Amino acid sequence: MNLIDLVRHVADGLDVGVLVTNTDLRRPGPTILYANDAFLRMSGYGAADVLGQSPRMLQGAGTSREGTRQVQRALRGDGRFVGRLQNYRRTGESYLCELDIRPIYGLDGHLEAFIAFEREVVRRRGRPTEGGAGRYRAVEQSGCSNLPFLKTPIFA
Ligand SMILES: Cc1cc2nc3c(=O)[nH]c(=O)nc-3n(C[C@H](O)[C@H](O)[C@H](O)COP(=O)(O)O)c2cc1C
């Protein structure tokens, strides 16, 4: 089983977006070798639109150049990047994307590919508690308790 078949086996049904690229960091690389359905749903692209392209296709006017420079530095360094970038869907709508990019090494120690786990960052429901930086009050306590589907407490 080759690497892409192995990733496909694991990532096809995952909720998190998964992208695999080759290791060519010079433009126009890196090249997308695999994208799972969750990534395609999030970005609005079809598999045929993204395979063979660079993830740079997701960038637009609001994408931070400092952010992409950091990605470049990280990929050339230890191959690991964790951070957020402004991505754009096929429709042109922007979304904040949390990326976790990791290198994949072969048994012989060679860098074989990069894999990214990508999630859209959405604001949690509920309101921040006073003085509790980053902590959220359960929606039951913020005036939504009449909505049965919102009754599960959500904590940050
Ligand atoms: C697996 C993988 C996934 C990536 N996903 C994104 C992404 O979703 N959005 C983005 O702006 N850049 C993403 N990148 C980064 C770009 O491909 C590129 O490396 C970055 O823009 C830095 O290169 P540059 O300075 O030549 O533009 C990803 C890179 C890799 C290896």
The ligand as an ORCA input file, in Angstrom:
! r2SCAN-3c Opt
* xyz 0 1
  C       0.046     20.166      3.549
  C      -0.001     21.669      3.363
  C      -1.207     22.336      3.505
  C      -1.272     23.723      3.357
  N      -2.466     24.359      3.494
  C      -2.523     25.710      3.343
  C      -3.754     26.398      3.508
  O      -4.796     25.825      3.809
  N      -3.750     27.734      3.331
  C      -2.613     28.442      3.018
  O      -2.662     29.651      2.866
  N      -1.423     27.801      2.865
  C      -1.365     26.477      3.039
  N      -0.157     25.828      2.879
  C       1.064     26.641      2.656
  C       1.366     26.982      1.188
  O       1.316     25.846      0.382
  C       2.793     27.563      1.084
  O       3.688     26.623      1.597
  C       2.919     28.884      1.820
  O       2.121     29.846      1.156
  C       4.364     29.401      1.915
  O       4.956     29.423      0.662
  P       5.126     30.801     -0.187
  O       5.864     31.779      0.681
  O       5.887     30.376     -1.415
  O       3.726     31.279     -0.512
  C      -0.079     24.452      3.046
  C       1.126     23.761      2.888
  C       1.179     22.399      3.052
  C       2.494     21.692      2.896
*
